[in-house]
Amino acid sequence: MLLHQGTKIIKTERLVLRPFTVDDAQKMFDNWANDSRVTRFLTWQPHGTVDVTVNLLSLWCEEYKKSPAYYNWAIEYNGEPIGGISVVRFSEKSDWAELGYSLSYDYWNKGIMTESAKAVIDFLFTEVGFNRVGLSHAVKNPASGRVAQKCGMIFEGTKRQYYKTSDGQYLDLSDYGITKNEWLENKLNSF
Ligand SMILES: CC(C)(COP(=O)(O)OP(=O)(O)OC[C@H]1O[C@@H](n2cnc3c(N)ncnc32)[C@H](O)[C@@H]1OP(=O)(O)O)[C@@H](O)C(=O)NCCC(=O)NCCS
């Protein structure tokens, strides 16, 4: 049985993972939410105006209050929000969670999402009690698959033409996952 804790603050070597606030709107808009390089393979479009970001953050802040099963972290680096990582779907019955994430283009390829995802995966396994954590990414977006691999996730297959982009392309999606036992074993071996 899952023991939901909400979006608890998690600190890593370089980062603070914390709940978003409405005051993050301008930085979120400037840093990643209005950047088509970031949203290219995502389910949402660049925000266009900061009002869209403000409205979205207001909804997210309501969710924090409503549900301890809502997991959505701002990734803060040097005091500034530069991205987000969240549980996009989970199963209360089967104890699995799926992650989604996005990061400001200026910070790509510095290991930041791997550091964030590892911290979130550890929290979901050891504190909430999930048995499996996974993610799906567009095959055309290999950096995301690489994050999954660096977190110890196993490639589980590709769903062909599974996702239709807003401009009408059908994209193949690859699935990755890791079980709690695999995670704990990997942790033990890296000590
Ligand atoms: C995907 C994303 C979150 C990765 O974040 P990040 O902090 O740059 O990730 P990391 O630095 O931890 O790891 C990225 C890895 O991908 C690799 N990589 C980058 N571009 C690549 C490419 N075109 N082909 C293969 N590997 C690539 C990097 O070299 C790095 O691997 P390495 O450490 O072995 O060298 C970031 O690129 C992003 O926000 N993209 C837009 C949003 C998005 O696609 N989200 C995921 C949706 S499933």
The ligand as a MOL file (V3000), in Angstrom:
LIG
                    3D

  0  0  0     0  0            999 V3000
M  V30 BEGIN CTAB
M  V30 COUNTS 48 50 0 0 0
M  V30 BEGIN ATOM
M  V30 1 C 15.4730 15.2900 -21.8090 0
M  V30 2 C 16.0710 16.2930 -20.8250 0
M  V30 3 C 15.1690 16.4310 -19.6250 0
M  V30 4 C 17.4580 15.8030 -20.3930 0
M  V30 5 O 17.9310 16.6120 -19.3260 0
M  V30 6 P 19.4840 16.7740 -19.0500 0
M  V30 7 O 19.6790 17.4140 -17.7240 0
M  V30 8 O 20.1210 17.4190 -20.2110 0
M  V30 9 O 19.9270 15.2580 -18.9740 0
M  V30 10 P 21.3300 14.6930 -18.4750 0
M  V30 11 O 22.3890 15.7260 -18.6720 0
M  V30 12 O 21.1330 14.1350 -17.1210 0
M  V30 13 O 21.5530 13.5010 -19.5020 0
M  V30 14 C 21.4030 13.7040 -20.8910 0
M  V30 15 C 22.1270 12.6020 -21.6450 0
M  V30 16 O 21.6290 12.5440 -22.9800 0
M  V30 17 C 22.7150 12.5990 -23.8730 0
M  V30 18 N 22.2510 13.1890 -25.1100 0
M  V30 19 C 21.9390 14.4840 -25.3490 0
M  V30 20 N 21.5280 14.6340 -26.6150 0
M  V30 21 C 21.5570 13.4010 -27.1790 0
M  V30 22 C 21.2540 12.8840 -28.4670 0
M  V30 23 N 20.7950 13.6850 -29.4430 0
M  V30 24 N 21.4310 11.5570 -28.7110 0
M  V30 25 C 21.8560 10.7410 -27.7140 0
M  V30 26 N 22.1720 11.1690 -26.4760 0
M  V30 27 C 22.0090 12.4840 -26.2130 0
M  V30 28 C 23.7560 13.4140 -23.1460 0
M  V30 29 O 25.0360 13.2320 -23.7050 0
M  V30 30 C 23.6200 12.8360 -21.7480 0
M  V30 31 O 24.2090 11.5600 -21.6550 0
M  V30 32 P 25.6960 11.3300 -21.0380 0
M  V30 33 O 25.6730 11.8830 -19.6440 0
M  V30 34 O 25.8780 9.8590 -21.1060 0
M  V30 35 O 26.6420 12.1010 -21.9190 0
M  V30 36 C 16.2430 17.7020 -21.4820 0
M  V30 37 O 16.9490 17.5380 -22.6720 0
M  V30 38 C 14.8930 18.3540 -21.7730 0
M  V30 39 O 14.3260 19.0490 -20.9330 0
M  V30 40 N 14.3960 18.1580 -22.9910 0
M  V30 41 C 13.1100 18.7630 -23.3650 0
M  V30 42 C 11.9350 18.1850 -22.6030 0
M  V30 43 C 11.8560 16.6850 -22.7610 0
M  V30 44 O 12.1460 16.1550 -23.8360 0
M  V30 45 N 11.4660 15.9860 -21.7030 0
M  V30 46 C 11.3720 14.5420 -21.6930 0
M  V30 47 C 10.1030 14.0680 -22.2360 0
M  V30 48 S 9.9940 12.2810 -22.1770 0
M  V30 END ATOM
M  V30 BEGIN BOND
M  V30 1 1 1 2
M  V30 2 1 2 3
M  V30 3 1 2 4
M  V30 4 1 2 36
M  V30 5 1 4 5
M  V30 6 1 5 6
M  V30 7 2 6 7
M  V30 8 1 6 8
M  V30 9 1 6 9
M  V30 10 1 9 10
M  V30 11 2 10 11
M  V30 12 1 10 12
M  V30 13 1 10 13
M  V30 14 1 13 14
M  V30 15 1 14 15
M  V30 16 1 15 16
M  V30 17 1 15 30
M  V30 18 1 16 17
M  V30 19 1 17 18
M  V30 20 1 17 28
M  V30 21 1 18 19
M  V30 22 1 18 27
M  V30 23 2 19 20
M  V30 24 1 20 21
M  V30 25 1 21 22
M  V30 26 2 21 27
M  V30 27 1 22 23
M  V30 28 2 22 24
M  V30 29 1 24 25
M  V30 30 2 25 26
M  V30 31 1 26 27
M  V30 32 1 28 29
M  V30 33 1 28 30
M  V30 34 1 30 31
M  V30 35 1 31 32
M  V30 36 2 32 33
M  V30 37 1 32 34
M  V30 38 1 32 35
M  V30 39 1 36 37
M  V30 40 1 36 38
M  V30 41 2 38 39
M  V30 42 1 38 40
M  V30 43 1 40 41
M  V30 44 1 41 42
M  V30 45 1 42 43
M  V30 46 2 43 44
M  V30 47 1 43 45
M  V30 48 1 45 46
M  V30 49 1 46 47
M  V30 50 1 47 48
M  V30 END BOND
M  V30 END CTAB
M  END
